[in-house]
């Protein structure tokens, strides 16, 4: 079992230290990080906590999931593995077909 925990629906007032102290009640915390928007510098409303063991992580999930923090019911569960980045991110990719593109057979660019 993983020891990395996702914490969602966090109030914007919660910072790394507050997150660490809330989870340290259940055992050792290796790291606690609230995700910050690069442009605004504000919290994105979620973060990740890494616990020292799977047992401690499960105890924290059981104890904190659904708990009210500053009037918001937080979501606490195991973090899913990060998905592989598949490209440029802007939605545009070069086609893998050899017959499509510029300079490959006439005015239209294809062999049609």
C-alpha positions in Angstrom: 0.0 0.0 0.0 1.2 3.5 -0.8 2.0 6.1 1.8 1.2 9.1 -0.4 -2.2 10.7 0.4 -4.3 13.1 -1.7 -6.1 15.9 0.3 -8.8 17.8 -1.6 -11.3 20.5 -1.0 -8.8 22.4 1.3 -9.6 25.9 2.3 -7.3 28.4 0.7 -6.0 29.4 4.2 -4.3 26.0 4.7 -0.6 26.0 4.1 2.1 23.3 4.2 2.7 23.6 8.0 -1.0 23.4 8.8 -1.4 20.3 6.6 1.7 18.7 8.3 0.4 19.4 11.8 -3.1 18.0 11.1 -1.7 14.7 9.7 1.1 14.4 12.3 -1.6 13.5 14.9 -1.8 10.1 13.2 1.9 9.4 13.0 5.1 10.5 11.2 4.8 12.8 8.2 7.6 12.6 5.6 6.3 15.5 3.6 3.3 17.8 3.2 2.7 20.1 0.3 -0.2 22.3 -0.7 -0.3 22.9 -4.4 0.1 26.5 -5.4 -1.0 28.2 -8.6 2.1 29.6 -10.4 0.4 32.7 -11.8 -1.6 33.8 -8.7 0.5 32.4 -5.9 -2.7 31.1 -4.2 -3.5 27.6 -3.1 -5.2 25.4 -5.7 -7.3 23.8 -2.9 -5.5 20.5 -2.8 -2.3 18.9 -1.6 -0.3 15.8 -0.9 0.9 14.2 2.3 3.4 11.4 2.5 3.3 9.3 5.7 6.1 7.1 7.1 4.2 3.9 6.8 1.1 2.4 5.1 -0.6 1.8 8.5 -0.2 5.4 9.5 -1.5 6.6 6.1 -4.6 4.4 6.4 -5.3 5.7 10.0 -5.0 9.3 8.7 -7.4 8.6 5.8 -9.9 7.0 8.1 -9.6 9.8 10.7 -9.6 12.8 8.4 -11.8 12.0 5.4 -14.9 14.1 5.5 -13.7 16.2 8.4 -14.7 19.9 8.4 -11.8 22.4 8.0 -12.9 26.0 8.1 -16.4 25.0 7.0 -15.2 22.8 4.1 -15.5 19.0 4.1 -12.1 17.7 3.0 -11.5 14.7 0.9 -8.7 12.4 2.0 -7.7 9.2 0.1 -4.7 7.4 -1.4 -3.0 9.4 -4.2 -3.2 7.8 -7.6 0.1 7.4 -9.5 0.9 10.2 -11.8 0.0 9.7 -15.4 2.7 9.8 -18.0 2.9 13.1 -19.9 2.1 12.3 -23.5 2.9 15.4 -25.4 3.1 19.1 -25.7 -0.1 19.9 -23.8 -1.6 22.3 -26.3 -3.6 19.6 -28.0 -1.7 19.8 -31.3 0.6 17.0 -32.5 2.2 16.2 -35.7 0.5 13.3 -37.5 2.3 10.0 -37.6 1.2 9.4 -41.2 3.8 9.8 -43.9 1.4 10.9 -46.6 0.1 14.0 -44.6 1.9 17.3 -44.4 3.7 19.8 -46.5 5.7 18.8 -49.5 4.5 15.3 -49.9 2.6 15.1 -53.1 1.0 18.1 -54.7 -1.2 21.0 -53.7 -3.1 19.3 -50.9 -0.1 17.9 -49.2 -1.4 14.3 -49.5 -1.7 11.6 -52.1 -5.4 11.9 -52.9 
